[in-house]
Amino acid sequence: MLILVVDDEEVICALIEWALQLDGHEIVTATNGREALEILAQGNCRIVISDWMMPEVSGITLCRSIREGEFGAYVYIILVSSHSNQADVVAGLSAGADDFMTKPFDLNELRMRVRAAERILGLETKDVTIFTLAKSVEARDVHSGNHLDRVRRYTRALGERLALQPKFRGQINGDYLRLLYMTSPLHDIGKLSIEDALLLKPGRLTADEFEVMKTHTIKGAETLEAALSQDPNSAFLQMARDIAITHHERFDGTGYPNGLAGDAIPLSGRIVALADVYDALTSRRVYKDAFPHRQARSLILSGSSTQFDPDIVDAFLAAESEFLAIRQEFADEVPAVV
């Protein structure tokens, strides 16, 4: 794999190049962020190892430019810095870095982190496959539109804001955010087991019908648990299962299927729960018109500490402008008929 090393110290570049060539990698170097962006524009590099402090364009600015740019495929960024305090780590991750190393660093540790980056990039193909599988649920309902595209982006926006809260800094990192983005589209995978007559019913469900509909959480978890039995250490499948079975739990314990409450609900499920409800409220369906953002916002705020984790409601408020932008960018092209 071609790896881009960005550092204004030639000795550092040479050492990293020597270490990574031991694993068969091809290395290209740049002395600042501007040169790095020119190299990345060629579309051949998937991993970037960048120093923080550089002339012209710093490592932080490079991270932001990569995340704002279009490079054909995801670029994994390892940011290297002499800064080691928590605020700097958070700043680096917030700018778009996937991993963070403090100088001086061990070259063998860097090699291991690059191998981890390769495994994560390998998930990109899996992401496409999984998203296609998740889309198969929506394909049964012509009115679901861009629901999954919006939910996965709402979910990531919430996760990024939560990462800035001291309470979650030890739990949410670049890997967690990436898994959250990839697995959230599977939240309703269990609906594949629900008959069309019920799934597509243009009206309110009866009590008995709703009990059947609620089983999609259990069915989805069972499907993913079966896959997990073949790969017990898969963090991807673990999170997908947790989301599938808990995204209809409520923070006060009155949700389904297990009546979990508070922190007993996995964080991933609590995050997707809010993202899913916001999209349901603001989307038009055969049985309802779309609520305006202000009304959806009011309902979510009223559900803080009852339906939703109050920390995630705070994250929603912090990401409100991003929610509006996502809703506009991925608006359904053909409105459902009311």
Kinemage of the C-alpha trace (Angstrom):
@kinemage 1
@onewidth
@group {chain A} dominant
@subgroup {mainchain}
@vectorlist {calphas} color= white
{ca met a 1} P 0.000 0.000 0.000
{ca leu a 2} L 1.230 3.500 -0.847
{ca ile a 3} L 1.619 5.608 2.302
{ca leu a 4} L 2.162 9.362 2.439
{ca val a 5} L 4.517 10.608 5.167
{ca val a 6} L 4.344 14.357 5.858
{ca asp a 7} L 7.057 15.952 8.003
{ca asp a 8} L 9.419 18.890 7.546
{ca glu a 9} L 12.248 16.909 9.179
{ca glu a 10} L 13.945 14.697 6.591
{ca val a 11} L 15.399 12.406 9.261
{ca ile a 12} L 11.913 11.607 10.586
{ca cys a 13} L 10.652 10.874 7.078
{ca ala a 14} L 13.616 8.598 6.419
{ca leu a 15} L 13.126 6.641 9.650
{ca ile a 16} L 9.416 6.128 9.031
{ca glu a 17} L 10.094 5.117 5.432
{ca trp a 18} L 12.691 2.562 6.534
{ca ala a 19} L 10.351 1.064 9.173
{ca leu a 20} L 7.327 0.768 6.912
{ca gln a 21} L 9.277 -0.638 4.004
{ca leu a 22} L 9.973 -3.637 6.251
{ca asp a 23} L 6.278 -4.469 5.841
{ca gly a 24} L 6.370 -4.014 2.079
{ca his a 25} L 4.849 -0.551 1.922
{ca glu a 26} L 5.753 1.997 -0.707
{ca ile a 27} L 6.368 5.448 0.760
{ca val a 28} L 5.998 8.920 -0.698
{ca thr a 29} L 6.986 11.980 1.348
{ca ala a 30} L 6.042 15.642 1.627
{ca thr a 31} L 7.522 18.411 3.758
{ca asn a 32} L 4.282 20.279 4.441
{ca gly a 33} L 0.522 20.036 4.113
{ca arg a 34} L 0.389 21.877 0.803
{ca glu a 35} L 2.664 19.341 -0.889
{ca ala a 36} L 0.675 16.549 0.772
{ca leu a 37} L -2.610 17.772 -0.718
{ca glu a 38} L -1.043 17.884 -4.175
{ca ile a 39} L 0.077 14.261 -3.789
{ca leu a 40} L -3.289 13.161 -2.420
{ca ala a 41} L -5.035 14.756 -5.396
{ca gln a 42} L -3.484 12.005 -7.525
{ca gly a 43} L -5.694 9.526 -5.669
{ca asn a 44} L -3.102 6.848 -4.897
{ca cys a 45} L -2.595 7.216 -1.117
{ca arg a 46} L -5.003 5.783 1.419
{ca ile a 47} L -2.918 6.306 4.572
{ca val a 48} L -1.308 9.577 5.700
{ca ile a 49} L 1.172 9.898 8.581
{ca ser a 50} L 1.524 13.600 9.314
{ca asp a 51} L 3.388 15.761 11.783
{ca trp a 52} L 1.329 18.423 13.566
{ca met a 53} L 3.763 21.372 13.402
{ca met a 54} L 4.817 22.148 9.832
{ca pro a 55} L 5.396 25.254 7.727
{ca glu a 56} L 2.787 26.616 5.291
{ca val a 57} L 0.027 24.092 6.075
{ca ser a 58} L -0.002 22.420 9.499
{ca gly a 59} L -1.042 18.867 10.242
{ca ile a 60} L -4.336 20.035 11.769
{ca thr a 61} L -5.155 22.088 8.681
{ca leu a 62} L -4.177 19.141 6.493
{ca cys a 63} L -6.612 16.907 8.405
{ca arg a 64} L -9.445 19.358 7.887
{ca ser a 65} L -8.612 19.789 4.198
{ca ile a 66} L -8.620 16.030 3.639
{ca arg a 67} L -11.996 15.622 5.326
{ca glu a 68} L -13.464 18.506 3.329
{ca gly a 69} L -11.990 17.321 0.026
{ca glu a 70} L -12.912 14.636 -2.466
{ca phe a 71} L -10.223 11.987 -2.854
{ca gly a 72} L -12.192 9.097 -4.304
{ca ala a 73} L -11.829 6.876 -1.239
{ca tyr a 74} L -11.435 7.296 2.492
{ca val a 75} L -8.006 8.541 3.616
{ca tyr a 76} L -6.839 7.264 7.019
{ca ile a 77} L -4.834 9.864 8.965
{ca ile a 78} L -2.328 9.211 11.740
{ca leu a 79} L -1.405 12.542 13.351
{ca val a 80} L 1.983 12.745 15.107
{ca ser a 81} L 2.743 15.492 17.611
{ca ser a 82} L 4.891 16.485 20.552
{ca his a 83} L 1.649 17.656 22.188
{ca ser a 84} L 0.289 15.020 24.538
{ca asn a 85} L -2.430 16.585 26.671
{ca gln a 86} L -6.073 15.538 26.338
{ca ala a 87} L -7.165 18.797 24.730
{ca asp a 88} L -4.652 18.364 21.894
{ca val a 89} L -5.744 14.767 21.289
{ca val a 90} L -9.371 15.883 21.098
{ca ala a 91} L -8.424 18.766 18.777
{ca gly a 92} L -6.624 16.357 16.453
{ca leu a 93} L -9.503 13.879 16.346
{ca ser a 94} L -12.013 16.689 15.879
{ca ala a 95} L -10.014 17.966 12.911
{ca gly a 96} L -10.401 14.575 11.233
{ca ala a 97} L -7.444 12.469 12.403
{ca asp a 98} L -8.155 8.769 12.883
{ca asp a 99} L -5.237 8.056 15.192
{ca phe a 100} L -2.839 10.085 17.333
{ca met a 101} L 0.768 9.378 18.336
{ca thr a 102} L 3.023 11.422 20.615
{ca lys a 103} L 6.661 12.132 19.822
{ca pro a 104} L 9.018 10.482 20.409
{ca phe a 105} L 7.282 7.334 19.194
{ca asp a 106} L 8.319 3.722 18.758
{ca leu a 107} L 8.668 2.692 15.120
{ca asn a 108} L 7.350 -0.797 15.807
{ca glu a 109} L 4.251 0.721 17.396
{ca leu a 110} L 3.805 2.836 14.279
{ca arg a 111} L 4.016 -0.284 12.139
{ca met a 112} L 1.256 -1.906 14.222
{ca arg a 113} L -0.915 1.176 13.908
{ca val a 114} L -0.478 1.163 10.147
{ca arg a 115} L -1.553 -2.484 10.084
{ca ala a 116} L -4.640 -1.516 12.071
{ca ala a 117} L -5.320 1.238 9.525
{ca glu a 118} L -5.127 -1.332 6.724
{ca arg a 119} L -7.685 -3.521 8.479
{ca ile a 120} L -10.012 -0.562 8.932
{ca leu a 121} L -9.686 0.512 5.308
{ca gly a 122} L -10.497 -3.061 4.363
{ca leu a 123} L -13.848 -2.521 6.039
{ca glu a 124} L -14.741 0.020 3.358
{ca thr a 125} L -15.680 -2.782 0.982
{ca lys a 126} L -17.639 -4.400 3.798
{ca asp a 127} L -19.347 -1.050 4.391
{ca val a 128} L -20.629 -0.978 0.821
{ca thr a 129} L -21.877 -4.561 1.120
{ca ile a 130} L -23.569 -3.941 4.459
{ca phe a 131} L -25.170 -0.709 3.281
{ca thr a 132} L -26.536 -2.536 0.246
{ca leu a 133} L -27.968 -5.187 2.572
{ca ala a 134} L -29.553 -2.510 4.757
{ca lys a 135} L -30.972 -0.839 1.657
{ca ser a 136} L -32.782 -4.081 0.859
{ca val a 137} L -35.123 -3.274 3.738
{ca glu a 138} L -35.881 0.157 2.318
{ca ala a 139} L -36.320 -1.277 -1.177
{ca arg a 140} L -39.571 -2.844 0.032
{ca asp a 141} L -40.915 0.603 0.873
{ca val a 142} L -40.802 3.085 -2.004
{ca his a 143} L -41.517 5.913 0.441
{ca ser a 144} L -38.499 5.456 2.725
{ca gly a 145} L -36.296 7.567 0.435
{ca asn a 146} L -32.853 8.490 1.744
{ca his a 147} L -33.596 7.424 5.315
{ca leu a 148} L -30.410 5.401 5.786
{ca asp a 149} L -28.183 8.062 4.248
{ca arg a 150} L -29.578 10.638 6.620
{ca val a 151} L -29.560 8.447 9.729
{ca arg a 152} L -25.944 7.393 9.358
{ca arg a 153} L -24.908 11.043 9.013
{ca tyr a 154} L -27.091 12.222 11.887
{ca thr a 155} L -25.561 9.430 13.959
{ca arg a 156} L -22.016 10.465 13.111
{ca ala a 157} L -22.788 14.118 13.869
{ca leu a 158} L -24.082 13.136 17.314
{ca gly a 159} L -21.057 10.931 17.969
{ca glu a 160} L -18.646 13.712 17.039
{ca arg a 161} L -20.310 16.119 19.469
{ca leu a 162} L -20.369 13.523 22.242
{ca ala a 163} L -16.639 12.941 21.725
{ca leu a 164} L -16.086 16.523 22.862
{ca gln a 165} L -17.837 15.898 26.174
{ca pro a 166} L -15.441 14.848 28.977
{ca lys a 167} L -17.797 12.021 29.964
{ca phe a 168} L -17.319 10.222 26.640
{ca arg a 169} L -13.692 10.980 25.752
{ca gly a 170} L -12.528 7.572 26.911
{ca gln a 171} L -15.252 5.789 24.979
{ca ile a 172} L -15.589 7.634 21.675
{ca asn a 173} L -12.572 7.808 19.360
{ca gly a 174} L -11.997 7.652 15.629
{ca asp a 175} L -12.565 3.895 15.489
{ca tyr a 176} L -15.819 4.163 17.421
{ca leu a 177} L -17.141 6.917 15.164
{ca arg a 178} L -16.238 4.919 12.073
{ca leu a 179} L -17.999 1.794 13.375
{ca leu a 180} L -21.022 3.872 14.372
{ca tyr a 181} L -21.296 5.319 10.873
{ca met a 182} L -20.933 1.899 9.252
{ca thr a 183} L -23.277 -0.088 11.487
{ca ser a 184} L -26.126 2.381 12.041
{ca pro a 185} L -27.794 1.545 8.688
{ca leu a 186} L -28.410 -1.971 10.040
{ca his a 187} L -30.701 -0.768 12.824
{ca asp a 188} L -33.834 -2.043 11.042
{ca ile a 189} L -32.346 -5.120 9.367
{ca gly a 190} L -34.834 -7.242 11.318
{ca lys a 191} L -37.682 -5.761 9.286
{ca leu a 192} L -36.760 -8.240 6.574
{ca ser a 193} L -38.740 -10.708 8.685
{ca ile a 194} L -41.869 -8.533 8.747
{ca glu a 195} L -44.531 -9.243 6.125
{ca asp a 196} L -45.233 -6.555 3.540
{ca ala a 197} L -48.875 -6.277 4.547
{ca leu a 198} L -47.780 -5.122 7.977
{ca leu a 199} L -44.568 -3.298 7.107
{ca leu a 200} L -46.255 -1.208 4.411
{ca lys a 201} L -49.625 -0.714 6.090
{ca pro a 202} L -50.784 2.869 5.297
{ca gly a 203} L -52.145 3.681 8.712
{ca arg a 204} L -51.829 3.159 12.451
{ca leu a 205} L -51.044 -0.388 13.554
{ca thr a 206} L -53.368 -2.269 15.875
{ca ala a 207} L -52.019 -3.354 19.262
{ca asp a 208} L -51.436 -6.884 17.981
{ca glu a 209} L -49.771 -5.630 14.804
{ca phe a 210} L -47.486 -3.388 16.821
{ca glu a 211} L -46.382 -6.345 18.934
{ca val a 212} L -45.379 -8.138 15.742
{ca met a 213} L -43.596 -5.042 14.424
{ca lys a 214} L -41.598 -4.759 17.644
{ca thr a 215} L -40.062 -8.182 16.981
{ca his a 216} L -37.878 -6.650 14.249
{ca thr a 217} L -35.441 -5.630 16.991
{ca ile a 218} L -35.050 -9.206 18.201
{ca lys a 219} L -34.979 -10.676 14.685
{ca gly a 220} L -32.289 -8.218 13.636
{ca ala a 221} L -30.170 -9.026 16.675
{ca glu a 222} L -30.574 -12.763 16.068
{ca thr a 223} L -29.391 -12.370 12.481
{ca leu a 224} L -26.313 -10.437 13.523
{ca glu a 225} L -25.670 -12.751 16.479
{ca ala a 226} L -25.540 -15.674 14.056
{ca ala a 227} L -22.863 -13.868 12.067
{ca leu a 228} L -21.086 -12.957 15.309
{ca ser a 229} L -20.878 -16.617 16.292
{ca gln a 230} L -18.618 -17.109 13.277
{ca asp a 231} L -16.463 -14.089 14.188
{ca pro a 232} L -16.815 -13.517 17.965
{ca asn a 233} L -14.217 -10.740 18.083
{ca ser a 234} L -15.811 -8.569 15.400
{ca ala a 235} L -16.396 -5.118 16.908
{ca phe a 236} L -18.403 -4.301 13.779
{ca leu a 237} L -20.917 -7.105 14.345
{ca gln a 238} L -21.072 -6.463 18.083
{ca met a 239} L -22.045 -2.835 17.592
{ca ala a 240} L -24.482 -3.679 14.783
{ca arg a 241} L -26.207 -6.240 17.042
{ca asp a 242} L -26.368 -3.786 19.947
{ca ile a 243} L -27.934 -1.121 17.731
{ca ala a 244} L -30.451 -3.507 16.183
{ca ile a 245} L -31.817 -4.698 19.514
{ca thr a 246} L -31.674 -1.444 21.520
{ca his a 247} L -32.537 1.452 19.215
{ca his a 248} L -36.161 1.358 20.452
{ca glu a 249} L -35.247 1.237 24.134
{ca arg a 250} L -36.040 4.390 26.097
{ca phe a 251} L -33.807 6.108 28.619
{ca asp a 252} L -36.506 5.794 31.323
{ca gly a 253} L -36.840 2.037 30.812
{ca thr a 254} L -40.244 2.012 29.074
{ca gly a 255} L -38.977 1.032 25.633
{ca tyr a 256} L -38.700 -2.354 23.941
{ca pro a 257} L -37.826 -5.184 23.613
{ca asn a 258} L -36.142 -5.526 27.031
{ca gly a 259} L -37.098 -2.394 28.947
{ca leu a 260} L -33.490 -1.335 29.459
{ca ala a 261} L -32.845 2.024 31.093
{ca gly a 262} L -30.064 4.615 31.275
{ca asp a 263} L -26.521 3.397 30.761
{ca ala a 264} L -27.752 -0.206 30.536
{ca ile a 265} L -28.636 0.706 26.950
{ca pro a 266} L -25.461 0.602 24.822
{ca leu a 267} L -24.315 4.070 23.832
{ca ser a 268} L -24.562 3.183 20.142
{ca gly a 269} L -28.232 2.259 20.576
{ca arg a 270} L -28.965 5.480 22.454
{ca ile a 271} L -27.339 7.547 19.700
{ca val a 272} L -29.151 5.813 16.836
{ca ala a 273} L -32.446 6.081 18.733
{ca leu a 274} L -32.403 9.875 18.539
{ca ala a 275} L -31.138 9.988 14.952
{ca asp a 276} L -33.832 7.524 13.837
{ca val a 277} L -36.654 9.373 15.604
{ca tyr a 278} L -35.568 12.757 14.237
{ca asp a 279} L -35.603 11.377 10.704
{ca ala a 280} L -38.965 9.706 11.224
{ca leu a 281} L -40.439 12.955 12.496
{ca thr a 282} L -39.058 15.131 9.690
{ca ser a 283} L -39.829 12.718 6.834
{ca arg a 284} L -43.076 12.331 4.950
{ca arg a 285} L -44.678 8.899 4.946
{ca val a 286} L -47.897 7.438 3.563
{ca tyr a 287} L -49.478 7.768 7.006
{ca lys a 288} L -48.108 11.215 8.017
{ca asp a 289} L -46.768 14.478 6.727
{ca ala a 290} L -43.270 15.650 7.572
{ca phe a 291} L -42.876 17.691 10.742
{ca pro a 292} L -40.895 20.930 10.404
{ca his a 293} L -37.532 20.965 12.158
{ca arg a 294} L -38.743 23.273 14.916
{ca gln a 295} L -41.526 20.856 15.879
{ca ala a 296} L -39.222 17.819 15.752
{ca arg a 297} L -36.690 19.706 17.857
{ca ser a 298} L -39.351 20.511 20.448
{ca leu a 299} L -40.437 16.865 20.665
{ca ile a 300} L -36.869 15.659 21.106
{ca leu a 301} L -36.222 18.217 23.839
{ca ser a 302} L -39.410 17.171 25.612
{ca gly a 303} L -38.153 13.575 25.488
{ca ser a 304} L -34.863 14.344 27.235
{ca ser a 305} L -34.330 11.983 30.199
{ca thr a 306} L -37.473 10.024 29.317
{ca gln a 307} L -37.140 8.788 25.743
{ca phe a 308} L -33.620 10.037 25.104
{ca asp a 309} L -30.312 10.234 26.941
{ca pro a 310} L -30.000 13.918 27.979
{ca asp a 311} L -26.317 13.948 26.967
{ca ile a 312} L -27.317 12.926 23.450
{ca val a 313} L -30.031 15.588 23.382
{ca asp a 314} L -27.306 18.112 24.250
{ca ala a 315} L -25.222 16.727 21.374
{ca phe a 316} L -28.250 17.121 19.089
{ca leu a 317} L -28.528 20.797 20.025
{ca ala a 318} L -24.805 21.284 19.386
{ca ala a 319} L -25.128 19.612 15.968
{ca glu a 320} L -28.418 21.278 15.020
{ca ser a 321} L -27.039 23.202 12.046
{ca glu a 322} L -25.438 20.029 10.709
{ca phe a 323} L -28.737 18.145 11.046
{ca leu a 324} L -30.437 20.833 8.968
{ca ala a 325} L -27.721 20.638 6.310
{ca ile a 326} L -27.949 16.827 6.134
{ca arg a 327} L -31.723 16.962 5.905
{ca gln a 328} L -31.491 19.380 2.992
{ca glu a 329} L -28.678 17.568 1.159
{ca phe a 330} L -30.362 14.159 1.374
{ca ala a 331} L -33.956 15.264 1.003
{ca asp a 332} L -36.169 12.699 -0.672
{ca glu a 333} L -36.552 13.517 -4.354
{ca val a 334} L -40.041 12.092 -4.700
{ca pro a 335} L -42.287 12.908 -1.713
{ca ala a 336} L -44.555 10.170 -0.478
{ca val a 337} L -48.246 10.603 -1.148
{ca val a 338} L -50.220 11.462 1.960
